């Protein structure tokens, strides 16, 4: 049989997902180009270059053996926790929050790394836990400790959105690990009781204001409700076909805050309309469908939990950001994957993509080995 011209490593990549992702990133770069007033700097060019660099990183991750993931799960978790402590001691302050470490060649937000890190650590924990222990306290208390430490450190920054994302990833893995439903029902009821207490005692003033404004944005349209109000105006004014490339008044006239990060979807919707929004949602649906299918076909418990957890981490980003910009959730500062400008966010989502690719490769190898027996 004649050898393929395309190297095997390249041919086996999930191009049916990577190419739509590339199209989404290029579309995002177009939106960032417009938001910058028709300039590749400072956002559009960097956005594409970051994706290409992190795509190579994802392909490298996809080649790593499963055993390496298992061995690195807990040490990696501890390392990220140490970085979160260093943020408190040495971190750079921006926008009123202390979330970043200046490494010289890049500014790193360690809390972003904990989103895939918590999934990896809990997937390993439940792989090691005997199935007979699933209904006992040993399945819950250590997992909550693993999850609670980084959430507490992130809340100190303060960064409510990222803390919620870490908690969401952890709860998803616990649910998929097969813990009894009564634990989640009980946890939900406890959360309802604790929520008012946390609202008045743990949240900062600006975080409480965001929740109150979410419930009634028109109560302070020029103050804390400004973000949501202007975002909804931008999305609604785009109509079905949009105002046209470079014609978005909300972003170009500086009415829309953060048009290149948290509210990039509103920037896009104003210029590209509902058609642009359907394209964005279509690509995300393709990626999430692929991730769930990889998890369903995974060869073992660790792989299933890992792939499903990474997929739903991306889903959390997408769902919360879109709900936020449409006024269906409080503004919590979560960027839109592959469209918002931001290196740490891009890195986190590409780590998730790389891990899902790795699980897919493990499954192919396992089925290939079985076929030879």
C-alpha positions in Angstrom: 0.0 0.0 0.0 1.3 3.4 -1.0 2.3 5.6 2.0 0.3 8.7 2.6 1.8 12.0 1.7 0.4 13.5 4.9 2.3 12.5 8.0 0.2 10.2 10.3 0.4 12.6 13.2 -1.2 15.3 11.1 -3.7 13.1 9.4 -5.1 11.7 12.7 -5.9 15.1 14.2 -9.7 15.8 14.5 -9.7 18.3 11.7 -13.5 18.2 11.6 -13.3 20.2 14.9 -10.0 22.0 14.5 -11.0 23.7 11.2 -14.3 25.1 12.5 -12.5 26.3 15.6 -9.9 28.1 13.3 -12.8 29.6 11.4 -14.3 30.8 14.8 -11.0 32.3 15.9 -10.6 34.1 12.5 -14.1 35.4 12.9 -13.3 36.6 16.4 -10.2 38.3 15.0 -12.4 40.1 12.5 -14.6 41.3 15.3 -11.5 42.4 17.3 -10.1 44.2 14.3 -13.3 46.2 14.0 -13.4 46.9 17.8 -9.9 48.4 17.5 -11.1 50.8 14.8 -9.8 48.8 11.8 -6.4 47.8 13.2 -4.7 44.5 13.7 -3.2 45.8 16.9 -3.5 45.5 19.8 -6.0 42.6 19.7 -6.7 40.8 16.4 -3.2 39.7 15.4 -2.3 38.6 18.9 -5.5 36.6 19.1 -4.7 34.6 16.0 -1.1 34.0 16.9 -2.1 32.8 20.4 -4.5 30.3 18.9 -1.8 28.9 16.6 0.7 28.6 19.4 -1.8 27.0 21.7 -3.0 24.7 18.9 0.5 23.3 18.7 0.4 22.9 22.5 -2.9 21.0 22.3 -1.5 18.7 19.6 1.5 18.0 21.9 -0.9 17.3 24.9 -2.9 14.9 22.6 0.3 12.8 22.1 0.9 12.3 25.9 0.3 8.9 27.4 -2.6 8.4 29.8 -0.2 7.3 32.6 1.5 10.7 32.5 -1.9 12.4 33.1 -2.6 10.1 36.0 0.8 10.7 37.6 0.6 14.5 37.0 -2.9 15.0 38.4 -2.2 15.6 42.1 1.3 17.3 41.7 -0.2 19.6 39.0 -3.1 20.5 41.4 -0.6 21.3 44.2 1.6 23.4 41.8 -1.4 25.5 40.7 -2.5 26.0 44.3 1.1 27.3 45.0 0.7 29.7 42.1 -2.6 30.9 43.5 -0.8 31.6 46.8 1.9 33.5 45.0 -0.8 35.6 43.3 -1.8 36.8 46.8 1.8 37.6 47.7 3.3 38.9 44.4 0.4 39.2 41.9 -0.2 42.2 39.7 -3.3 44.2 40.3 -5.6 45.2 37.4 -9.1 46.4 37.3 -9.3 46.3 41.1 -8.4 42.6 41.3 -5.2 40.8 42.0 -5.2 37.8 39.6 -2.0 37.8 37.5 1.6 36.8 37.8 4.1 38.6 35.6 6.5 36.0 34.2 8.3 38.4 32.0 7.5 36.8 28.7 3.8 36.6 29.5 1.2 37.5 32.2 -0.3 34.4 33.7 -3.6 34.0 35.5 -3.1 30.8 37.5 -6.8 30.6 38.4 -7.5 29.8 34.7 -5.2 26.8 35.0 -7.3 25.5 37.9 -10.3 25.0 35.7 -8.9 22.0 33.8 -6.7 21.3 36.9 -9.6 20.6 39.1 -11.2 18.2 36.5 -7.9 16.3 36.2 -7.4 16.0 40.0 -11.0 14.8 40.7 -11.0 12.4 37.7 -7.9 10.8 39.2 -9.4 10.8 42.7 -12.5 9.0 41.6 -10.5 6.6 39.5 -8.6 5.6 42.7 -11.7 5.5 44.8 -13.2 2.0 45.0 -16.7 1.9 43.6 -18.0 0.6 46.9 -17.1 3.9 48.5 -19.2 6.0 46.1 -22.1 6.4 48.5 -20.0 7.1 51.6 -18.3 10.2 53.1 -15.0 9.3 51.5 -16.4 10.1 48.1 -17.6 13.6 49.2 -15.4 15.2 51.9 -12.0 14.8 50.2 -13.5 16.0 46.9 -15.0 19.1 48.5 -11.6 19.8 50.2 -9.8 19.5 46.8 -12.4 21.8 45.3 -12.7 24.2 48.2 -9.1 25.2 48.6 -8.6 26.8 45.2 -12.1 28.3 45.2 -11.2 30.0 48.5 -7.9 31.3 47.1 -9.6 32.6 44.0 -12.3 34.3 46.0 -9.6 36.3 47.8 -8.5 37.8 44.5 -11.5 38.5 44.2 -12.8 36.6 41.2 -16.3 35.2 41.7 -16.7 34.0 38.1 -13.6 31.8 38.1 -14.4 30.4 41.5 -17.8 29.4 40.2 -16.2 27.8 37.1 -13.9 25.8 39.3 -16.8 24.7 41.5 -18.9 23.8 38.4 -16.1 21.6 37.0 -15.7 19.8 40.3 -19.4 19.2 40.8 -19.7 17.9 37.2 -17.0 15.3 37.8 -18.6 14.3 41.1 -22.0 13.8 39.4 -20.5 11.9 36.5 -18.5 9.7 38.9 -21.8 8.3 40.1 -22.3 9.8 43.5 -25.9 9.3 44.9 -28.4 11.9 43.8 -29.3 12.6 47.4 -25.9 14.3 47.9 -26.6 16.8 45.1 -30.2 17.4 46.3 -28.9 18.0 49.8 -26.1 20.2 48.5 -28.6 22.2 46.5 -30.9 22.8 49.5 -27.9 23.7 51.6 -26.8 26.2 48.9 -30.2 27.8 48.9 -29.9 28.3 52.7 -26.3 29.5 52.5 -26.8 31.8 49.5 -28.4 34.7 51.4 -25.7 34.5 54.1 -22.9 34.4 51.6 -24.5 37.3 49.7 -24.4 39.6 52.7 -21.1 38.4 54.3 -18.7 37.0 51.6 -19.4 39.0 48.5 -17.8 42.4 48.0 -20.0 45.5 47.5 -19.5 45.5 43.7 -20.4 41.8 43.5 -23.6 42.4 45.4 -24.5 45.3 43.2 -24.0 43.1 40.1 -26.5 40.6 41.4 -29.0 43.3 42.3 -28.6 45.0 38.9 -29.1 41.7 37.2 -32.5 41.4 38.9 -33.4 45.0 37.8 -31.0 46.5 35.3 -33.1 49.6 34.8 -32.7 50.5 38.4 -29.3 52.0 37.7 -28.9 52.3 33.9 -25.9 54.7 34.1 -24.2 53.0 37.0 -23.9 49.3 37.8 -26.5 48.5 35.2 -24.6 50.2 32.4 -22.8 47.1 31.1 -26.0 44.9 30.7 -28.1 47.8 29.3 -25.5 48.7 26.6 -24.9 45.0 25.8 -28.6 44.3 25.2 -28.9 47.5 23.0 -25.9 46.3 20.9 -27.3 42.8 20.4 -30.8 44.0 19.7 -29.8 46.7 17.3 -28.0 44.2 15.1 -31.2 42.6 13.9 -30.9 39.5 11.7 -28.2 40.6 9.3 -26.3 43.2 11.5 -25.3 46.7 10.8 -22.3 45.7 8.7 -18.6 45.2 9.3 -17.1 48.1 11.1 -20.5 49.8 11.5 -21.1 49.0 15.2 -21.9 52.3 16.9 -22.0 50.8 20.5 -18.4 49.7 20.4 -16.9 52.3 18.1 -18.5 55.2 20.1 -17.4 53.6 23.4 -20.9 53.0 24.7 -20.2 49.2 25.1 -17.6 48.4 27.9 -15.0 45.8 27.3 -16.0 45.2 23.6 -12.9 43.0 23.0 -13.2 40.7 26.1 -16.3 40.0 28.2 -18.7 41.7 25.7 -17.2 40.6 22.4 -20.4 38.7 21.5 -22.4 41.9 21.8 -19.8 43.6 19.6 -20.1 40.8 17.0 -24.0 40.7 17.2 -24.3 44.4 16.5 -22.3 44.2 13.2 -23.1 40.6 12.1 -26.6 40.2 13.5 -28.3 36.9 14.3 -26.6 35.2 11.4 -23.2 35.8 13.1 -24.6 34.6 16.3 -25.9 31.4 14.7 -22.5 30.7 13.3 -20.8 31.1 16.7 -23.4 28.9 18.4 -23.0 26.3 15.6 -19.3 26.0 16.1 -19.7 25.7 19.8 -22.4 23.0 19.4 -20.0 21.1 17.1 -17.2 21.2 19.6 -19.3 20.2 22.6 -21.0 17.4 20.6 -17.5 16.1 19.7 -16.3 16.3 23.3 -19.4 14.4 24.7 -19.0 11.7 22.0 -15.3 11.3 22.9 -16.3 10.9 26.6 -19.0 8.3 25.8 -16.4 6.3 23.8 -13.6 6.6 26.4 -12.0 3.3 27.4 -12.1 3.7 31.2 -13.5 5.7 34.1 -10.6 8.1 34.3 -10.8 9.0 30.6 -14.6 9.4 30.6 -14.5 11.8 33.6 -11.6 13.7 32.1 -13.1 14.2 28.6 -16.6 15.0 30.0 -15.2 17.4 32.6 -13.1 19.3 30.0 -16.1 19.5 27.6 -18.4 20.9 30.2 -15.7 23.4 31.4 -15.8 24.8 27.8 -19.6 24.7 28.0 -19.6 26.7 31.3 -17.5 29.4 29.6 -19.9 29.7 26.7 -23.1 29.4 28.6 -22.3 32.0 31.3 -20.8 34.5 28.9 -23.7 34.4 26.5 -26.2 34.6 29.4 -24.2 37.5 30.9 -24.2 39.6 27.7 -27.9 39.0 27.2 -28.8 40.0 30.7 -29.7 36.5 31.8 -26.9 36.2 34.4 -25.0 38.7 36.5 -21.8 40.1 35.0 -19.0 37.9 36.4 -16.2 38.5 34.0 -16.0 35.2 32.1 -14.7 35.6 28.5 -16.2 33.9 25.4 -13.9 31.0 24.3 -12.0 31.5 21.1 -13.4 35.0 20.5 -12.6 37.1 23.5 -9.1 38.6 23.6 -7.1 37.1 26.4 -4.1 34.7 26.6 -4.9 32.8 29.8 -8.5 32.1 28.6 -7.3 30.9 25.2 -4.7 28.7 26.9 -7.2 27.1 29.3 -9.7 26.3 26.5 -6.9 24.9 24.3 -5.7 22.7 27.2 -9.3 21.4 27.4 -9.3 20.7 23.6 -5.9 19.0 23.8 -7.0 16.7 26.7 -10.2 15.7 24.8 -8.0 14.9 21.7 -5.7 12.8 24.0 -8.7 10.8 25.3 -9.8 10.3 21.8 -6.4 8.9 20.9 -6.4 6.6 23.9 -9.7 5.2 22.8 -8.4 4.6 19.3 -5.3 2.9 20.6 -7.3 0.7 23.0 -9.7 -0.4 20.3 -6.9 -0.9 17.9 -5.1 -3.2 20.4 -8.3 -5.1 21.0 -8.8 -5.6 17.3 -5.3 -7.3 17.1 -6.1 -9.8 19.8 
